[in-house]
Every structure is written in structure tokens, then in C-alpha cells.
Amino acid sequence: MEPGETALEALVREVREETGLRVRSVEHLAYVIQVEDRRKNERTLAMAFRATYEGLLNPRDPDGHIVEARFFTLEEVEERLKGHLPLLEPLKAYLQGERGRFYAYAGWHAPGVVV
């Protein structure tokens, strides 16, 4: 999030920059992830929302990190995120009906705690 920006404003901006899509409406908060990597003295907090969108995939990331955007099947997501529990576990739980949960991880490859 940029200074002075709300979470929803950041969502709209990030989706536009990283995918080219325009957020039409935000339905709800899907889940929140916290990953604390004490070895690197880093903490990451990520929020996932369910939203409707319009437009075509056409990323224009000003930071240059995103060069391509596409949609994936659940099987492709599972294969690509294998070993990255903080990204895979909350998404799978959400798709199975869990809503609004908080997930805490002690590292990117550590088991998590659901609150």
C-alpha cells in the first residue's frame, strides 16, 4: 500500500497495474496471510479479496516485476505453488468455502496456524 492509501484503493490500483483489469466491485475479504521470516527479519501481510472485474489482461506494472498475466486452473495453481504453503493453503480453503480467515506462518515453507 502506498502512504495514505486504503486497502481497497490499493487493491484497485494493484489489480490495474499488475493485470490491466479494472475492479468493478469488491464483494468481500476472502482471507489474510501473515508470513514472518525471522531469519531475514521480514514480515509480509497480504489480503485477498473477492471482486468482479472488467477488461482484458494487459499488465502495466510500473515496477517492472510483472511482465505477463494469465488465468490458471486450480490444478496449475497447485503445481506452481507446491511448497509455498502460505500462498496455496488459504486459497484452497477459500475455494472450499472458508471465508474471512487469518493465516499465520513462521516462514514461506512452514506450516501455518489458522485463526
C-alpha positions in Angstrom: 0.0 0.0 0.0 1.1 3.5 -0.7 1.2 6.1 2.0 -2.4 7.4 2.7 -3.9 4.6 0.6 -6.7 2.4 2.0 -6.6 -1.4 1.4 -9.4 -1.2 -1.1 -7.7 1.7 -3.0 -4.5 -0.4 -3.1 -6.5 -3.4 -4.4 -7.9 -1.4 -7.3 -4.5 0.1 -8.2 -2.5 -3.1 -7.9 -5.0 -5.1 -9.9 -5.0 -2.4 -12.7 -1.1 -2.2 -12.7 -0.4 -5.9 -12.5 -3.1 -7.3 -14.7 -4.7 -4.4 -16.7 -8.1 -5.4 -15.3 -10.4 -2.8 -13.7 -12.1 -3.7 -10.4 -15.8 -3.1 -10.7 -16.8 -4.1 -7.2 -15.4 -5.8 -4.1 -17.6 -8.5 -2.7 -15.8 -9.4 0.5 -12.5 -10.1 2.2 -11.5 -13.7 1.3 -8.6 -14.2 3.7 -5.5 -12.6 5.3 -2.0 -14.1 5.3 0.9 -13.2 7.6 4.4 -14.6 7.0 7.1 -13.9 9.4 10.6 -14.8 8.3 12.8 -14.2 11.4 16.0 -15.3 9.5 15.6 -12.3 7.2 13.8 -10.1 9.8 10.9 -9.7 7.3 7.1 -9.7 7.8 4.6 -9.9 5.0 0.9 -9.2 5.4 -1.3 -9.9 2.4 -5.1 -9.6 2.0 -7.1 -11.4 -0.7 -10.5 -10.1 -1.8 -13.2 -11.5 -4.0 -14.0 -8.9 -6.6 -15.7 -8.5 -10.0 -13.6 -7.0 -12.8 -13.8 -5.9 -16.5 -11.3 -5.5 -19.2 -8.5 -7.6 -20.8 -5.3 -9.0 -19.3 -2.6 -6.4 -20.1 -0.2 -5.7 -17.3 1.5 -2.3 -17.0 3.5 -2.7 -13.8 5.5 0.5 -13.2 8.0 -1.5 -11.1 8.7 -3.9 -14.0 8.1 -7.1 -11.9 5.0 -8.3 -13.8 5.7 -9.0 -17.5 2.8 -11.4 -18.2 -0.6 -12.1 -16.7 -3.0 -15.1 -17.3 -5.6 -17.2 -15.6 -4.8 -20.6 -14.2 -6.8 -23.7 -13.5 -6.8 -24.9 -9.9 -4.5 -27.8 -10.9 -2.0 -25.4 -12.4 -2.1 -23.3 -9.3 -1.5 -26.3 -7.1 1.5 -27.4 -9.2 3.1 -23.9 -9.4 2.6 -23.2 -5.6 3.6 -26.6 -4.4 6.0 -25.9 -1.4 4.7 -22.4 -0.9 2.1 -23.1 1.8 1.2 -19.5 2.7 0.0 -19.0 -0.8 -1.6 -22.3 -1.5 -3.3 -23.4 1.7 -5.5 -20.2 2.2 -6.5 -20.2 -1.5 -7.6 -23.8 -1.4 -9.5 -23.4 1.9 -11.3 -20.3 0.4 -12.3 -22.2 -2.7 -13.7 -24.9 -0.4 -15.9 -22.4 1.4 -13.8 -20.9 4.1 -14.3 -17.1 4.3 -12.5 -14.3 6.2 -9.9 -16.4 7.9 -6.5 -15.2 9.2 -3.5 -17.5 8.4 -0.1 -17.0 10.2 3.1 -18.7 9.0 6.6 -18.7 10.6 8.2 -18.8 7.1 7.4 -19.4 3.4 7.8 -23.1 3.8 6.5 -23.6 7.3 3.1 -25.0 8.3 0.6 -22.3 9.3 -1.9 -21.5 12.1 -5.5 -20.7 11.2 -7.3 -18.1 13.4 
